[in-house]
């Protein structure tokens, strides 16, 4: 179905303020990086600065494909979604660039990472190369949502 057809049954586009509120309330999404053959997709926890940037912490082993692809990518995408039910969900697709944050700036973005979710398993991961912080600078944002039953299915008072 097209976006136009979905609008007819209740899909709504999110305003910039709704997108910002949604990103600020979430902590995990999917980073899409260009790679040979097919995009490289990886779930990532993130912090949002309330403006045009997300922040990721990369835990690095001997080799990190996401680090290599992030540094090589001219552009990338990030998808954040929340599906509470069949008729209540939100989705935000961001396009932008990923770049490493210099270590001397890490402390300044520490508070931004407060809502970033990460599994406990990562606390015991092999940190042979440590961690690096990356910034996703948002160039474009699109948000859609559905917050109720389709027209014709609402409960009568």
N, CA, C and O of each residue as an XYZ file, in Angstrom:
628
protein
N       0.836     -1.184      0.000
C       0.000      0.000      0.000
C       0.878      1.244      0.000
O       1.984      1.257      0.540
N       0.353      2.271     -0.615
C       1.078      3.539     -0.646
C       0.769      4.344      0.619
O      -0.182      4.045      1.342
N       1.588      5.372      0.873
C       1.348      6.265      1.998
C      -0.030      6.917      1.859
O      -0.750      7.073      2.845
N      -0.388      7.295      0.638
C      -1.697      7.916      0.402
C      -2.813      6.966      0.821
O      -3.754      7.386      1.494
N      -2.727      5.703      0.438
C      -3.752      4.729      0.806
C      -3.776      4.502      2.317
O      -4.845      4.350      2.909
N      -2.610      4.478      2.932
C      -2.547      4.288      4.383
C      -3.132      5.480      5.136
O      -3.717      5.310      6.206
N      -2.980      6.684      4.586
C      -3.585      7.871      5.211
C      -5.103      7.720      5.295
O      -5.727      8.148      6.266
N      -5.680      7.114      4.278
C      -7.130      6.934      4.234
C      -7.633      6.030      5.356
O      -8.809      6.092      5.714
N      -6.770      5.200      5.909
C      -7.203      4.315      7.000
C      -6.529      4.657      8.331
O      -6.454      3.820      9.231
N      -6.042      5.895      8.446
C      -5.603      6.367      9.757
C      -4.133      6.677      9.953
O      -3.761      7.153     11.026
N      -3.285      6.435      8.980
C      -1.869      6.778      9.115
C      -1.721      8.293      9.194
O      -2.388      9.023      8.461
N      -0.848      8.766     10.080
C      -0.592     10.197     10.212
C       0.904     10.449     10.118
O       1.715      9.652     10.589
N       1.256     11.577      9.498
C       2.650     11.996      9.508
C       2.906     12.732     10.815
O       2.044     13.460     11.307
N       4.089     12.538     11.370
C       4.443     13.177     12.634
C       5.062     14.545     12.375
O       5.853     14.713     11.447
N       4.695     15.524     13.205
C       5.308     16.854     13.153
C       6.718     16.758     13.731
O       7.038     15.804     14.440
N       7.557     17.742     13.427
C       8.933     17.746     13.946
C       8.967     17.651     15.468
O       9.828     16.970     16.026
N       8.044     18.325     16.140
C       8.019     18.267     17.608
C       7.673     16.864     18.102
O       8.191     16.426     19.130
N       6.801     16.153     17.380
C       6.455     14.772     17.747
C       7.642     13.838     17.516
O       7.898     12.934     18.311
N       8.355     14.071     16.425
C       9.545     13.258     16.133
C      10.577     13.462     17.237
O      11.150     12.493     17.735
N      10.818     14.713     17.621
C      11.796     15.001     18.676
C      11.384     14.346     19.992
O      12.224     13.759     20.675
N      10.113     14.437     20.357
C       9.630     13.818     21.600
C       9.780     12.304     21.535
O      10.167     11.679     22.523
N       9.479     11.709     20.391
C       9.596     10.263     20.224
C      11.049      9.820     20.358
O      11.341      8.865     21.077
N      11.965     10.509     19.668
C      13.386     10.141     19.748
C      13.897     10.285     21.177
O      14.704      9.476     21.635
N      13.429     11.314     21.880
C      13.856     11.531     23.256
C      13.343     10.482     24.227
O      13.901     10.313     25.311
N      12.286      9.776     23.847
C      11.708      8.764     24.735
C      12.176      7.351     24.415
O      11.858      6.416     25.151
N      12.910      7.182     23.353
C      13.374      5.859     22.932
C      14.868      5.711     23.240
O      15.531      6.688     23.589
N      15.391      4.496     23.110
C      16.803      4.291     23.384
C      17.467      3.280     22.478
O      18.654      2.991     22.632
N      16.705      2.730     21.518
C      17.286      1.733     20.624
C      16.633      1.853     19.244
O      15.452      2.176     19.117
N      17.440      1.584     18.223
C      16.958      1.613     16.849
C      17.854      0.757     15.979
O      18.663     -0.021     16.485
N      17.710      0.899     14.667
C      18.484      0.096     13.716
C      19.273      1.036     12.812
O      18.701      1.870     12.110
N      20.596      0.888     12.841
C      21.491      1.666     11.996
C      21.688      0.926     10.683
O      22.035     -0.255     10.674
N      21.466      1.626      9.570
C      21.669      1.061      8.242
C      22.833      1.746      7.555
O      22.818      2.957      7.334
N      23.846      0.952      7.218
C      25.054      1.478      6.577
C      25.210      0.851      5.199
O      24.910     -0.330      5.021
N      25.677      1.629      4.217
C      25.896      1.047      2.896
C      27.017      0.016      2.948
O      28.060      0.232      3.565
N      26.771     -1.108      2.283
C      27.769     -2.175      2.202
C      27.605     -2.868      0.855
O      26.556     -2.771      0.218
N      28.628     -3.550      0.440
C      28.579     -4.244     -0.836
C      27.521     -5.341     -0.797
O      27.480     -6.148      0.132
N      26.672     -5.359     -1.811
C      25.653     -6.399     -1.915
C      24.330     -6.028     -1.261
O      23.286     -6.099     -1.909
N      24.351     -5.638     -0.011
C      23.127     -5.285      0.708
C      23.503     -4.375      1.874
O      24.635     -4.425      2.354
N      22.569     -3.545      2.334
C      22.875     -2.681      3.476
C      23.238     -3.513      4.704
O      22.731     -4.620      4.888
N      24.106     -2.976      5.526
C      24.491     -3.590      6.793
C      23.595     -2.974      7.858
O      23.642     -1.766      8.089
N      22.780     -3.796      8.506
C      21.830     -3.332      9.513
C      22.246     -3.856     10.872
O      22.544     -5.039     11.034
N      22.264     -2.950     11.856
C      22.698     -3.352     13.192
C      21.859     -2.614     14.239
O      21.700     -1.396     14.164
N      21.323     -3.357     15.220
C      20.606     -2.676     16.299
C      21.594     -1.874     17.138
O      22.685     -2.347     17.453
N      21.195     -0.650     17.496
C      22.084      0.231     18.246
C      21.299      0.956     19.324
O      20.179      1.412     19.097
N      21.905      1.054     20.503
C      21.351      1.961     21.504
C      21.837      3.358     21.151
O      22.900      3.519     20.551
N      21.054      4.368     21.525
C      21.424      5.724     21.158
C      20.957      6.715     22.211
O      20.049      6.450     22.999
N      21.608      7.853     22.192
C      21.173      9.017     22.954
C      20.823     10.100     21.958
O      21.424     10.182     20.887
N      19.857     10.930     22.304
C      19.395     12.002     21.413
C      19.601     13.341     22.105
O      19.240     13.501     23.271
N      20.177     14.297     21.397
C      20.475     15.600     22.001
C      19.318     16.592     21.937
O      19.467     17.739     22.358
N      18.167     16.167     21.416
C      17.012     17.051     21.317
C      17.013     17.918     20.075
O      16.069     18.674     19.846
N      18.058     17.820     19.273
C      18.179     18.632     18.058
C      18.432     17.794     16.829
O      17.542     17.098     16.340
N      19.657     17.866     16.332
C      20.003     17.214     15.068
C      20.998     16.072     15.206
O      21.587     15.657     14.208
N      21.208     15.543     16.430
C      22.231     14.518     16.596
C      21.789     13.375     17.501
O      21.128     13.568     18.521
N      22.186     12.176     17.079
C      22.113     10.986     17.923
C      23.546     10.605     18.245
O      24.470     10.948     17.506
N      23.730      9.888     19.360
C      25.069      9.429     19.739
C      25.027      7.937     20.017
O      24.103      7.436     20.657
N      26.049      7.229     19.524
C      26.201      5.791     19.717
C      27.537      5.514     20.393
O      28.509      6.240     20.185
N      27.578      4.472     21.195
C      28.847      3.967     21.716
C      29.124      2.644     21.025
O      28.336      1.705     21.137
N      30.231      2.567     20.316
C      30.638      1.331     19.659
C      31.590      0.594     20.599
O      32.604      1.148     21.023
N      31.261     -0.645     20.920
C      32.167     -1.500     21.688
C      33.000     -2.258     20.664
O      32.459     -2.963     19.811
N      34.316     -2.110     20.753
C      35.202     -2.583     19.690
C      36.007     -3.814     20.093
O      36.655     -3.850     21.140
N      35.942     -4.805     19.237
C      36.804     -5.966     19.379
C      38.008     -5.770     18.478
O      38.365     -4.639     18.146
N      38.637     -6.873     18.081
C      39.805     -6.775     17.198
C      39.473     -6.032     15.915
O      40.264     -5.231     15.416
N      38.286     -6.315     15.392
C      37.829     -5.694     14.143
C      36.360     -5.339     14.315
O      35.621     -6.083     14.958
N      35.926     -4.223     13.755
C      34.533     -3.802     13.860
C      34.027     -3.401     12.486
O      34.435     -2.381     11.930
N      33.131     -4.222     11.947
C      32.570     -3.911     10.631
C      31.758     -2.611     10.681
O      31.834     -1.797      9.761
N      30.973     -2.416     11.768
C      30.171     -1.190     11.833
C      31.063      0.044     11.924
O      30.715      1.094     11.385
N      32.204     -0.067     12.597
C      33.140      1.051     12.659
C      33.694      1.347     11.259
O      33.725      2.498     10.825
N      34.124      0.304     10.570
C      34.690      0.475      9.227
C      33.668      1.072      8.261
O      33.975      2.010      7.525
N      32.446      0.522      8.269
C      31.414      1.007      7.355
C      30.956      2.415      7.725
O      30.675      3.223      6.840
N      30.877      2.718      9.020
C      30.479      4.062      9.455
C      31.471      5.103      8.970
O      31.080      6.164      8.482
N      32.750      4.800      9.104
C      33.781      5.754      8.690
C      33.833      5.928      7.176
O      34.235      6.982      6.685
N      33.426      4.888      6.430
C      33.471      4.950      4.965
C      32.199      5.527      4.350
O      32.219      5.978      3.205
N      31.103      5.519      5.087
C      29.800      5.900      4.529
C      29.677      7.404      4.320
O      30.025      8.197      5.195
N      29.178      7.782      3.149
C      28.860      9.181      2.895
C      27.515      9.531      3.506
O      27.281     10.680      3.882
N      26.628      8.546      3.607
C      25.330      8.751      4.246
C      24.851      7.416      4.815
O      25.304      6.346      4.409
N      23.930      7.511      5.758
C      23.385      6.303      6.374
C      21.966      6.604      6.828
O      21.477      7.727      6.704
N      21.326      5.581      7.352
C      19.955      5.732      7.845
C      19.858      5.139      9.237
O      20.635      4.263      9.617
N      18.885      5.638      9.990
C      18.619      5.107     11.319
C      17.112      5.028     11.491
O      16.405      6.007     11.253
N      16.618      3.867     11.902
C      15.187      3.628     12.074
C      14.897      3.399     13.546
O      15.537      2.571     14.195
N      13.928      4.139     14.068
C      13.467      3.965     15.439
C      11.967      3.707     15.345
O      11.244      4.450     14.681
N      11.502      2.652     16.011
C      10.072      2.366     15.966
C       9.605      1.800     17.296
O      10.393      1.305     18.102
N       8.308      1.892     17.494
C       7.673      1.352     18.685
C       6.305      0.864     18.260
O       5.490      1.647     17.771
N       6.044     -0.414     18.439
C       4.763     -0.997     18.050
C       4.088     -1.564     19.292
O       4.379     -2.683     19.715
N       3.189     -0.782     19.868
C       2.491     -1.207     21.081
C       1.364     -2.188     20.778
O       1.074     -3.075     21.580
N       0.731     -2.025     19.616
C      -0.337     -2.928     19.188
C      -0.485     -2.820     17.681
O       0.245     -2.066     17.037
N      -1.417     -3.563     17.116
C      -1.654     -3.493     15.675
C      -2.075     -2.104     15.222
O      -1.824     -1.708     14.084
N      -2.720     -1.364     16.125
C      -3.271     -0.070     15.754
C      -2.616      1.110     16.469
O      -3.070      2.245     16.330
N      -1.560      0.854     17.226
C      -0.856      1.920     17.926
C       0.637      1.713     17.749
O       1.245      0.879     18.419
N       1.225      2.484     16.836
C       2.651      2.368     16.576
C       3.185      3.685     16.026
O       2.432      4.528     15.539
N       4.493      3.838     16.116
C       5.199      5.005     15.588
C       6.496      4.547     14.943
O       7.094      3.554     15.359
N       6.919      5.271     13.934
C       8.145      4.927     13.232
C       8.797      6.211     12.734
O       8.138      7.050     12.119
N      10.098      6.363     13.001
C      10.849      7.529     12.532
C      12.058      7.025     11.745
O      12.837      6.208     12.236
N      12.199      7.517     10.532
C      13.338      7.182      9.680
C      14.195      8.430      9.514
O      13.726      9.474      9.062
N      15.454      8.294      9.889
C      16.403      9.402      9.810
C      17.438      9.115      8.728
O      17.869      7.974      8.562
N      17.830     10.135      8.005
C      18.934     10.046      7.051
C      19.991     11.036      7.500
O      19.674     12.137      7.949
N      21.248     10.638      7.377
C      22.307     11.541      7.800
C      23.679     10.937      7.648
O      23.894     10.007      6.871
N      24.608     11.491      8.411
C      25.996     11.047      8.347
C      26.465     10.597      9.729
O      25.998     11.092     10.754
N      27.391      9.654      9.729
C      27.965      9.131     10.969
C      29.439      9.512     11.001
O      30.167      9.339     10.023
N      29.865     10.040     12.158
C      31.269     10.415     12.296
C      31.728     10.145     13.723
O      30.935     10.242     14.660
N      33.017      9.802     13.897
C      33.524      9.620     15.260
C      33.556     10.948     16.010
O      33.821     12.000     15.428
N      33.284     10.880     17.298
C      33.362     12.056     18.170
C      34.749     12.034     18.809
O      35.141     11.013     19.375
N      35.493     13.123     18.736
C      36.816     13.145     19.373
C      36.689     12.850     20.873
O      35.747     13.302     21.523
N      37.634     12.097     21.406
C      37.577     11.659     22.799
C      37.431     12.823     23.783
O      36.785     12.680     24.821
N      38.019     13.952     23.465
C      37.914     15.098     24.377
C      36.488     15.667     24.450
O      36.201     16.481     25.328
N      35.593     15.251     23.543
C      34.198     15.704     23.566
C      33.251     14.688     24.218
O      32.070     14.985     24.399
N      33.747     13.498     24.575
C      32.879     12.439     25.101
C      32.142     12.868     26.366
O      30.953     12.589     26.516
N      32.828     13.534     27.257
C      32.205     13.943     28.515
C      31.032     14.894     28.267
O      30.033     14.853     28.985
N      31.154     15.737     27.261
C      30.103     16.708     26.944
C      28.819     16.042     26.449
O      27.740     16.621     26.584
N      28.913     14.836     25.877
C      27.711     14.148     25.375
C      27.256     13.021     26.309
O      26.312     12.295     25.998
N      27.923     12.882     27.434
C      27.598     11.810     28.379
C      26.136     11.841     28.822
O      25.481     10.799     28.852
N      25.616     13.019     29.165
C      24.218     13.134     29.600
C      23.250     12.746     28.486
O      22.175     12.212     28.757
N      23.620     13.008     27.250
C      22.784     12.659     26.106
C      22.581     11.151     26.017
O      21.543     10.696     25.539
N      23.554     10.376     26.470
C      23.496      8.923     26.373
C      22.713      8.282     27.524
O      22.634      7.056     27.612
N      22.144      9.095     28.392
C      21.468      8.594     29.586
C      20.331      7.620     29.279
O      20.168      6.626     29.988
N      19.544      7.888     28.234
C      18.419      6.996     27.927
C      18.789      5.852     26.989
O      17.933      5.038     26.644
N      20.055      5.779     26.570
C      20.479      4.704     25.668
C      20.393      3.363     26.378
O      20.932      3.198     27.473
N      19.727      2.423     25.768
C      19.560      1.083     26.324
C      20.710      0.207     25.855
O      21.172      0.345     24.722
N      21.174     -0.686     26.706
C      22.127     -1.702     26.248
C      21.990     -2.933     27.124
O      21.752     -2.826     28.327
N      22.143     -4.117     26.510
C      22.023     -5.347     27.289
C      23.202     -5.518     28.250
O      24.313     -5.075     27.960
N      22.956     -6.156     29.381
C      24.011     -6.402     30.365
C      25.171     -7.197     29.775
O      26.311     -7.060     30.219
N      24.885     -8.019     28.786
C      25.912     -8.829     28.138
C      27.079     -7.963     27.658
O      28.235     -8.384     27.712
N      26.771     -6.762     27.193
C      27.829     -5.887     26.678
C      28.761     -5.389     27.772
O      29.892     -4.996     27.486
N      28.304     -5.399     29.024
C      29.166     -4.973     30.125
C      30.338     -5.925     30.327
O      31.375     -5.536     30.864
N      30.173     -7.178     29.895
C      31.250     -8.153     30.057
C      31.929     -8.488     28.736
O      32.694     -9.450     28.662
N      31.658     -7.707     27.692
C      32.242     -7.966     26.371
C      33.744     -7.718     26.376
O      34.259     -6.926     27.166
N      34.438     -8.419     25.470
C      35.872     -8.229     25.302
C      36.112     -6.845     24.694
O      35.684     -6.573     23.573
N      36.776     -6.004     25.414
C      37.045     -4.649     24.942
C      38.492     -4.514     24.491
O      39.214     -3.626     24.944
N      38.908     -5.404     23.595
C      40.309     -5.390     23.186
C      40.717     -4.042     22.601
O      41.885     -3.662     22.682
N      39.772     -3.318     22.015
C      40.094     -1.989     21.492
C      39.294     -0.907     22.198
O      39.351      0.255     21.795
N      38.556     -1.255     23.232
C      37.814     -0.255     23.997
C      36.519      0.161     23.347
O      35.849     -0.641     22.696
N      36.170      1.418     23.526
C      34.938      1.961     22.974
C      35.246      3.236     22.196
O      36.287      3.865     22.385
N      34.318      3.597     21.320
C      34.370      4.870     20.597
C      32.963      5.427     20.545
O      31.990      4.681     20.431
N      32.864      6.712     20.626
C      31.571      7.372     20.509
C      31.445      7.925     19.089
O      32.375      8.527     18.552
N      30.264      7.702     18.494
C      29.978      8.202     17.153
C      28.754      9.093     17.194
O      27.842      8.879     17.992
N      28.742     10.088     16.332
C      27.620     11.011     16.187
C      26.925     10.720     14.863
O      27.573     10.597     13.824
N      25.591     10.610     14.911
C      24.769     10.530     13.708
C      24.137     11.900     13.548
O      23.252     12.271     14.319
N      24.586     12.658     12.547
C      24.018     13.984     12.298
C      22.812     13.812     11.380
O      22.932     13.287     10.273
N      21.648     14.260     11.852
C      20.389     14.084     11.123
C      20.252     15.167     10.051
O      20.223     16.360     10.352
N      20.171     14.725      8.796
C      19.932     15.641      7.684
C      18.447     15.681      7.307
O      17.913     16.733      6.955
N      17.791     14.520      7.388
C      16.368     14.419      7.057
C      15.686     13.519      8.070
O      16.282     12.564      8.568
N      14.423     13.831      8.374
C      13.645     13.013      9.313
C      12.215     12.904      8.802
O      11.622     13.875      8.333
N      11.685     11.693      8.908
C      10.303     11.428      8.522
C       9.713     10.538      9.597
O      10.291      9.514      9.960
N       8.553     10.939     10.103
C       7.892     10.135     11.115
C       6.461      9.856     10.715
O       5.767     10.733     10.202
N       6.022      8.631     10.951
C       4.630      8.252     10.707
C       4.119      7.528     11.945
O       4.888      6.954     12.715
N       2.800      7.571     12.115
C       2.213      6.920     13.284
C       0.781      6.507     12.986
O       0.133      7.014     12.070
N       0.326      5.590     13.778
C      -1.076      5.203     13.771
C      -1.467      5.078     15.225
O      -0.818      4.360     15.986
N      -2.523      5.770     15.620
C      -2.854      5.822     17.044
C      -4.288      5.415     17.354
O      -4.864      5.862     18.346
N      -4.852      4.585     16.524
C      -6.211      4.136     16.805
C      -6.716      3.210     15.729
O      -6.004      2.898     14.775
N      -7.930      2.780     15.883
C      -8.539      1.890     14.907
C      -8.775      2.621     13.589
O      -8.954      3.839     13.587
N      -8.780      1.898     12.466
C      -9.059      2.537     11.183
C     -10.484      3.094     11.151
O     -11.352      2.633     11.893
N     -10.723      4.093     10.285
C     -12.075      4.637     10.170
C     -13.088      3.516      9.912
O     -12.827      2.591      9.142
N     -14.222      3.616     10.557
C     -15.257      2.598     10.413
C     -15.196      1.508     11.460
O     -16.124      0.709     11.584
N     -14.090      1.470     12.229
C     -13.923      0.442     13.258
C     -13.960      1.013     14.673
O     -13.807      0.276     15.647
N     -14.163      2.333     14.787
C     -14.177      2.937     16.112
C     -15.377      2.432     16.910
O     -16.427      2.102     16.358
N     -15.188      2.385     18.201
C     -16.292      1.995     19.078
C     -17.303      3.132     19.127
O     -16.938      4.307     19.141
N     -18.568      2.766     19.151
C     -19.616      3.776     19.247
C     -19.838      4.132     20.698
O     -19.719      3.281     21.579
N     -20.166      5.417     20.954
C     -20.435      5.872     22.319
C     -21.773      5.409     22.812
O     -22.151      5.708     23.944
